[in-house]
Amino acid sequence: MNEIAIQFDHVGKLYRLGLVGTGTLRNDLYRWWQTKILGKEDPFMKVGEVNDRTRKGNSDYVWALKDITFDVKQGEVVGIIGKNGAGKSTLLKLLSRVTSPSTGTIKARGRIASLLEVGTGFHGEMTGRENIYMNGSIMGMTRAEINRKLNDIVEFAGVERYIDTPVKRYSSGMTVRLGFAVSAFLEPEILVVDEVLAVGDAEFQKKAIGKMQDVSRGDGRTVLFVSHNLGAIKNLCERGVVLNNGEMIFDGNVDDAVEFYLQDAGKIVEGKIVDAISYRKDYISISSISINGSESNRQSINRRQDFLEVAIKGETDNPIKCEIKLIIRKVDGTPVASFIEGRYSDKIINLSPGPFEIVKRIRLPKYIANGDYLIDLGLNQPLTQDFFRAGSCMSLHIEGFYDPYCHPLILRRDGFIGLESE
């Protein structure tokens, strides 16, 4: 049976929004007396709320993480999955001792190498070579051990020409390359990697994932990997942990974890499509958006209804020339098809100052598979500016007879499968 490499035991992290401290000298003194003198729990932790960044709360305290409990065995590769703000980076910072947990304990066996942010642990005034030796020393490596690994680190990072240049002159990609190489090659028992690999180019990401596979499978080291690249998570990890609003909502096989996350990510809180507008020009107002006669942001259609009728009502102070832009995405964000009519034809919409209503009936080809999708919608001037954007404004469930060969694929120059209007 493998030994436990990392143990999270009811770990929580509480933050105060806005000010540092409790806000008053009286409460600061009371907290000091309760925690330092009497050895009791922080009395102000009890008022914290769940870390839901999408809504305004009533408390000045928020749980970035709450009651996280799980073990990681030696040699296991675990992917940490979740939306932005779910608590993934906070979890890794607690493990790396960048900050301390408010509740619970974390136990780890062996040296930990962390790559949490671009340039983590690097001193900008020191050269790349000097930073390698400094980081290795912090990890407990001897100079002789670092000397043996130095050439491999520099070659992997691809920064030979700049190794004796101060790191402050490196690009973000070069810094990530060197930081990852240092973390991976100095033989830590536990390797902690955050989303920073997304800064690197495709070639480096492939090398980095390959190196992490070697470190875990070949050398039997433990890896915790945070990424929004679900393909990389499935390729590298054998186990997945899903976080949401600071709480652990799933722990299991990586394929099951990704499927669980995608189902959860595809859920949209019931409301109106128009409420999802995240950007609009100040001289344009949008009063309503409906698809197939409904303003609801959660809809289901059967293939007998082979179209999406989009209706946009609003008002503009300026005359504009625009096109409707509609993109159908999988729940993991992968684009499937798009409707951008004016860009590839003469069907530009001309709006005069005053109220307007735009109605487009967009064909829904049968080669789009059954399942759940997200809709992005907007008005834009072709190839230049957006007049309004509403990303993930509606969840669409498609069901019925599916025939992938009944319609030829129309590939746009932007890489999407093109949809047509009637």
C-alpha positions as CSV (number, residue, x, y, z in Angstrom):
1,M,0.0,0.0,0.0
2,N,1.4,3.4,-1.0
3,E,2.3,5.8,1.8
4,I,0.4,9.0,2.3
5,A,2.4,11.9,0.7
6,I,-0.1,14.7,1.5
7,Q,-2.9,14.9,4.0
8,F,-5.5,17.7,4.1
9,D,-7.5,17.4,7.3
10,H,-10.5,19.8,7.6
11,V,-8.5,22.6,6.0
12,G,-10.1,26.0,5.7
13,K,-8.9,29.5,4.8
14,L,-10.8,32.6,5.9
15,Y,-10.2,36.1,4.5
16,R,-11.6,39.4,5.5
17,L,-12.8,41.5,2.6
18,G,-11.5,45.1,2.4
19,L,-9.6,45.9,5.6
20,V,-6.8,44.0,7.3
21,G,-7.8,42.9,10.8
22,T,-11.2,42.9,12.4
23,G,-11.9,46.6,11.7
24,T,-11.8,47.8,15.3
25,L,-9.1,47.8,18.0
26,R,-11.5,46.2,20.5
27,N,-12.1,43.2,18.2
28,D,-8.4,42.9,17.4
29,L,-7.6,42.7,21.1
30,Y,-10.4,40.2,21.7
31,R,-9.2,38.0,18.9
32,W,-5.6,38.2,20.3
33,W,-6.8,37.2,23.8
34,Q,-8.9,34.3,22.5
35,T,-6.4,32.8,20.1
36,K,-3.0,33.7,21.6
37,I,-3.6,33.6,25.3
38,L,-6.5,31.2,25.7
39,G,-5.6,29.1,22.7
40,K,-9.2,29.0,21.4
41,E,-10.6,29.2,17.8
42,D,-10.7,32.7,16.2
43,P,-14.2,34.0,17.2
44,F,-14.6,35.9,14.0
45,M,-14.3,32.8,11.8
46,K,-17.9,31.9,12.6
47,V,-19.4,34.7,10.5
48,G,-17.7,33.8,7.2
49,E,-19.8,33.1,4.1
50,V,-19.2,30.7,1.2
51,N,-16.9,32.2,-1.5
52,D,-19.4,32.8,-4.2
53,R,-17.9,35.6,-6.3
54,T,-21.0,36.0,-8.4
55,R,-23.2,37.5,-5.7
56,K,-22.9,40.2,-3.0
57,G,-22.8,38.8,0.5
58,N,-23.7,40.1,3.9
59,S,-20.5,39.3,5.7
60,D,-17.1,40.9,5.7
61,Y,-15.5,37.5,5.9
62,V,-15.4,34.8,3.2
63,W,-14.2,31.2,3.2
64,A,-11.7,30.9,0.3
65,L,-11.6,27.2,1.3
66,K,-13.8,25.4,3.8
67,D,-13.5,21.9,5.3
68,I,-11.2,20.4,2.7
69,T,-10.3,16.8,3.6
70,F,-8.5,14.3,1.3
71,D,-5.3,12.3,1.1
72,V,-2.8,12.0,-1.7
73,K,-0.7,8.8,-2.0
74,Q,2.9,8.8,-2.8
75,G,3.4,8.8,-6.6
76,E,-0.2,9.8,-7.3
77,V,-1.0,12.5,-9.9
78,V,-4.0,14.6,-8.9
79,G,-5.7,17.2,-11.0
80,I,-7.4,20.1,-9.2
81,I,-10.4,21.3,-11.3
82,G,-12.8,24.2,-10.8
83,K,-14.0,27.6,-12.0
84,N,-12.1,30.8,-11.5
85,G,-12.4,31.7,-7.8
86,A,-13.1,28.1,-6.7
87,G,-10.1,28.0,-4.4
88,K,-7.6,25.9,-6.4
89,S,-4.7,28.3,-6.1
90,T,-5.4,28.9,-2.5
91,L,-5.2,25.2,-1.8
92,L,-1.8,25.0,-3.5
93,K,-0.5,28.1,-1.6
94,L,-1.5,26.5,1.7
95,L,0.4,23.3,0.7
96,S,3.4,25.3,-0.4
97,R,3.3,27.3,2.9
98,V,2.9,30.6,1.1
99,T,0.2,31.2,3.6
100,S,-1.2,29.3,6.5
101,P,-4.6,27.6,6.9
102,S,-7.2,29.3,9.2
103,T,-8.5,25.9,10.3
104,G,-7.3,22.3,10.0
105,T,-3.9,20.9,9.3
106,I,-1.8,19.9,6.2
107,K,0.9,17.2,6.4
108,A,3.3,16.5,3.7
109,R,6.2,14.0,3.4
110,G,9.2,15.2,1.5
111,R,10.5,18.3,-0.3
112,I,7.9,20.4,-2.1
113,A,8.6,22.3,-5.3
114,S,6.0,24.8,-6.3
115,L,5.3,26.7,-9.5
116,L,2.3,28.9,-8.6
117,E,2.8,32.1,-10.4
118,V,5.1,33.5,-13.1
119,G,8.4,34.2,-11.4
120,T,7.5,32.6,-8.0
121,G,10.7,32.5,-5.9
122,F,12.8,34.3,-8.4
123,H,14.8,37.5,-7.6
124,G,14.6,39.9,-10.5
125,E,18.0,41.4,-10.0
126,M,19.7,38.0,-10.0
127,T,20.6,36.1,-13.1
128,G,18.9,32.9,-14.2
129,R,21.9,30.9,-13.1
130,E,22.0,32.5,-9.7
131,N,18.2,31.9,-9.2
132,I,18.7,28.2,-10.0
133,Y,21.3,27.9,-7.2
134,M,19.2,30.0,-4.8
135,N,16.0,27.9,-5.4
136,G,17.9,24.7,-5.2
137,S,19.4,25.7,-1.8
138,I,16.0,26.7,-0.5
139,M,14.8,23.2,-1.4
140,G,17.6,21.7,0.6
141,M,19.8,20.7,-2.4
142,T,23.6,20.7,-2.1
143,R,25.7,22.7,-4.6
144,A,27.1,19.5,-6.0
145,E,23.5,18.2,-6.7
146,I,22.6,21.5,-8.4
147,N,25.8,21.3,-10.5
148,R,24.8,17.9,-11.8
149,K,21.4,19.1,-12.9
150,L,22.3,22.6,-14.1
151,N,22.9,21.8,-17.8
152,D,19.6,19.7,-18.0
153,I,17.7,22.6,-16.4
154,V,19.1,25.2,-18.9
155,E,18.6,23.0,-21.9
156,F,15.0,22.1,-21.0
157,A,14.1,25.8,-20.3
158,G,15.7,26.8,-23.6
159,V,17.2,30.0,-22.2
160,E,20.9,29.2,-22.7
161,R,21.6,32.6,-24.3
162,Y,20.1,34.5,-21.3
163,I,21.1,32.3,-18.4
164,D,23.6,35.0,-17.1
165,T,21.1,37.8,-17.7
166,P,19.0,39.2,-14.8
167,V,15.6,37.5,-14.6
168,K,13.8,40.9,-14.6
169,R,14.7,41.1,-18.3
170,Y,13.0,37.8,-19.1
171,S,9.7,37.6,-20.8
172,S,6.8,35.9,-18.9
173,G,7.2,32.8,-21.1
174,M,11.0,32.6,-20.4
175,T,10.4,33.0,-16.7
176,V,7.8,30.2,-16.7
177,R,10.2,27.9,-18.7
178,L,13.0,28.4,-16.2
179,G,10.8,28.2,-13.2
180,F,9.3,24.9,-14.3
181,A,12.6,23.4,-15.2
182,V,14.0,24.3,-11.7
183,S,11.0,22.8,-10.0
184,A,11.0,19.6,-12.1
185,F,14.7,18.8,-12.3
186,L,15.7,19.4,-8.7
187,E,14.0,16.2,-7.8
188,P,11.3,17.2,-5.3
189,E,9.2,14.5,-3.7
190,I,6.1,16.6,-4.3
191,L,5.6,18.8,-7.4
192,V,2.9,21.5,-7.3
193,V,2.0,23.2,-10.6
194,D,-0.6,25.9,-11.0
195,E,-2.1,27.3,-14.3
196,V,1.1,29.1,-15.1
197,L,1.9,26.6,-17.9
198,A,-0.7,28.4,-20.0
199,V,1.7,31.3,-20.3
200,G,4.2,29.1,-22.3
201,D,3.9,28.2,-25.9
202,A,2.5,25.0,-27.3
203,E,5.9,23.4,-27.7
204,F,6.8,24.1,-24.0
205,Q,3.5,22.9,-22.7
206,K,4.0,19.6,-24.5
207,K,7.5,19.3,-23.0
208,A,6.3,20.3,-19.5
209,I,3.4,17.7,-19.5
210,G,5.8,15.0,-20.7
211,K,8.3,15.9,-18.0
212,M,5.5,15.7,-15.3
213,Q,4.6,12.3,-16.7
214,D,8.2,11.2,-16.3
215,V,8.4,12.6,-12.8
216,S,5.3,10.9,-11.7
217,R,5.3,7.6,-13.5
218,G,9.1,7.0,-13.9
219,D,10.3,8.5,-10.6
220,G,7.3,7.8,-8.5
221,R,6.9,11.4,-7.3
222,T,3.6,13.1,-6.3
223,V,2.2,15.8,-8.5
224,L,-0.7,18.2,-7.9
225,F,-1.7,19.9,-11.1
226,V,-4.1,22.8,-11.5
227,S,-5.3,23.7,-15.1
228,H,-8.3,24.8,-17.1
229,N,-6.9,22.6,-19.9
230,L,-9.1,19.5,-19.3
231,G,-7.3,17.6,-22.0
232,A,-4.0,18.0,-20.1
233,I,-5.7,17.1,-16.9
234,K,-7.1,13.8,-18.4
235,N,-3.8,13.0,-20.1
236,L,-1.6,13.6,-17.1
237,C,-3.7,12.8,-14.0
238,E,-5.3,9.6,-12.7
239,R,-7.5,11.3,-10.1
240,G,-9.4,14.5,-10.0
241,V,-10.7,16.8,-7.3
242,V,-13.4,19.3,-8.1
243,L,-13.7,22.5,-6.1
244,N,-16.6,25.0,-6.2
245,N,-16.9,28.2,-4.1
246,G,-14.1,26.9,-1.8
247,E,-15.7,23.5,-1.1
248,M,-14.7,20.1,-2.4
249,I,-17.7,18.7,-4.4
250,F,-16.1,15.7,-6.1
251,D,-13.1,13.4,-5.6
252,G,-12.5,10.4,-7.8
253,N,-11.4,9.0,-11.1
254,V,-10.1,11.8,-13.4
255,D,-12.6,11.0,-16.2
256,D,-15.5,11.0,-13.8
257,A,-14.2,14.3,-12.3
258,V,-14.0,16.0,-15.7
259,E,-17.5,14.8,-16.6
260,F,-18.8,16.0,-13.2
261,Y,-17.2,19.4,-13.7
262,L,-18.5,19.8,-17.2
263,Q,-22.0,19.0,-16.1
264,D,-21.8,21.5,-13.3
265,A,-20.2,24.1,-15.5
266,G,-23.0,23.8,-18.0
267,K,-25.6,24.7,-15.4
268,I,-26.9,28.3,-15.7
269,V,-28.9,29.9,-12.9
270,E,-32.4,30.4,-14.3
271,G,-33.0,33.9,-15.6
272,K,-33.3,36.0,-18.7
273,I,-30.9,36.0,-21.7
274,V,-30.5,39.7,-21.6
275,D,-29.2,39.5,-18.0
276,A,-26.0,37.9,-19.3
277,I,-24.8,41.0,-21.2
278,S,-21.3,41.7,-19.9
279,Y,-20.4,44.6,-22.2
280,R,-22.2,47.2,-24.4
281,K,-21.5,50.6,-25.9
282,D,-23.0,53.4,-23.8
283,Y,-25.1,54.7,-26.7
284,I,-26.9,51.3,-27.1
285,S,-29.4,49.8,-24.7
286,I,-30.8,46.3,-25.1
287,S,-34.3,45.8,-23.6
288,S,-34.9,42.2,-24.4
289,I,-33.4,39.1,-26.1
290,S,-35.5,36.1,-27.0
291,I,-34.6,32.8,-28.8
292,N,-37.5,30.8,-30.2
293,G,-40.0,33.2,-28.6
294,S,-38.6,32.8,-25.1
295,E,-36.5,35.1,-23.0
296,S,-35.4,32.3,-20.7
297,N,-31.7,31.4,-20.6
298,R,-32.4,27.7,-20.2
299,Q,-34.1,26.0,-23.2
300,S,-34.5,22.6,-24.8
301,I,-35.4,21.9,-28.4
302,N,-36.3,18.8,-30.4
303,R,-34.7,18.4,-33.9
304,R,-38.2,18.7,-35.4
305,Q,-37.6,22.4,-34.7
306,D,-34.5,22.8,-36.8
307,F,-33.9,26.6,-36.2
308,L,-33.0,29.2,-33.6
309,E,-35.1,32.4,-34.1
310,V,-33.1,35.2,-32.4
311,A,-34.9,38.5,-31.6
312,I,-33.1,41.5,-30.2
313,K,-34.9,44.6,-29.1
314,G,-33.2,47.8,-28.0
315,E,-32.4,51.4,-28.8
316,T,-29.4,53.2,-30.2
317,D,-28.5,56.9,-30.2
318,N,-26.1,56.5,-33.2
319,P,-26.6,55.0,-36.6
320,I,-24.7,51.7,-36.7
321,K,-23.9,48.9,-39.2
322,C,-23.8,45.6,-37.5
323,E,-24.2,41.8,-37.7
324,I,-25.5,39.2,-35.2
325,K,-22.8,37.0,-33.9
326,L,-24.0,33.7,-32.4
327,I,-21.6,30.9,-31.3
328,I,-22.6,27.5,-30.1
329,R,-20.1,26.0,-27.6
330,K,-19.8,22.7,-25.7
331,V,-20.0,23.1,-22.0
332,D,-16.2,22.9,-21.7
333,G,-16.0,26.0,-23.9
334,T,-15.0,24.3,-27.2
335,P,-16.7,26.2,-30.1
336,V,-18.8,24.0,-32.3
337,A,-20.5,26.3,-34.8
338,S,-21.1,30.0,-35.5
339,F,-23.4,32.4,-37.2
340,I,-21.7,35.6,-38.4
341,E,-23.6,36.5,-41.5
342,G,-22.5,40.0,-42.4
343,R,-18.8,39.2,-42.4
344,Y,-19.1,36.8,-45.3
345,S,-21.9,38.4,-47.3
346,D,-23.6,41.7,-48.0
347,K,-26.3,41.2,-45.3
348,I,-25.1,43.9,-43.0
349,I,-27.8,45.3,-40.7
350,N,-28.3,49.1,-40.8
351,L,-29.8,50.6,-37.7
352,S,-31.0,54.2,-37.5
353,P,-31.1,56.2,-34.2
354,G,-34.1,55.2,-32.2
355,P,-35.8,51.9,-31.2
356,F,-34.9,48.8,-33.2
357,E,-35.8,45.1,-33.4
358,I,-33.6,42.6,-35.2
359,V,-35.0,39.1,-36.0
360,K,-32.9,36.3,-37.5
361,R,-34.0,32.7,-38.1
362,I,-30.8,30.6,-38.0
363,R,-30.9,27.0,-39.3
364,L,-29.7,24.4,-36.9
365,P,-28.1,21.6,-38.9
366,K,-28.6,18.0,-37.9
367,Y,-24.8,17.3,-37.8
368,I,-24.7,19.0,-34.4
369,A,-24.9,16.1,-32.0
370,N,-27.5,15.8,-29.3
371,G,-26.5,17.1,-25.9
372,D,-26.0,20.3,-23.9
373,Y,-24.5,23.5,-25.3
374,L,-23.9,27.1,-24.3
375,I,-24.8,30.1,-26.5
376,D,-22.7,33.3,-27.0
377,L,-24.6,36.2,-28.5
378,G,-23.7,39.7,-29.6
379,L,-23.9,42.5,-32.1
380,N,-20.7,43.7,-33.7
381,Q,-19.3,45.7,-36.6
382,P,-17.6,43.1,-38.8
383,L,-13.9,42.6,-37.8
384,T,-13.7,45.8,-35.7
385,Q,-15.8,46.4,-32.6
386,D,-18.5,44.9,-30.5
387,F,-21.7,46.8,-29.7
388,F,-22.7,44.3,-27.1
389,R,-21.6,40.9,-25.8
390,A,-23.5,38.2,-23.8
391,G,-21.2,35.2,-23.3
392,S,-22.8,31.9,-22.1
393,C,-26.1,33.7,-22.1
394,M,-28.2,30.5,-22.6
395,S,-27.9,26.8,-22.1
396,L,-29.4,24.8,-25.0
397,H,-30.3,21.1,-24.8
398,I,-30.7,19.4,-28.2
399,E,-32.5,16.0,-28.5
400,G,-34.1,14.0,-31.3
401,F,-32.9,12.2,-34.4
402,Y,-29.2,12.8,-35.1
403,D,-27.8,12.3,-38.6
404,P,-24.2,13.6,-38.9
405,Y,-24.1,13.0,-42.7
406,C,-27.2,14.8,-43.8
407,H,-25.6,18.2,-44.3
408,P,-22.2,19.3,-45.7
409,L,-19.8,21.1,-43.4
410,I,-19.3,24.8,-44.1
411,L,-16.0,25.8,-42.6
412,R,-15.6,29.5,-42.1
413,R,-12.2,31.2,-42.4
414,D,-12.2,31.8,-38.6
415,G,-12.2,28.0,-38.1
416,F,-15.9,27.6,-37.0
417,I,-18.5,25.5,-38.8
418,G,-20.8,28.1,-40.3
419,L,-24.5,28.4,-39.7
420,E,-26.9,29.9,-42.2
421,S,-30.1,32.0,-41.9
422,E,-33.4,31.4,-43.7
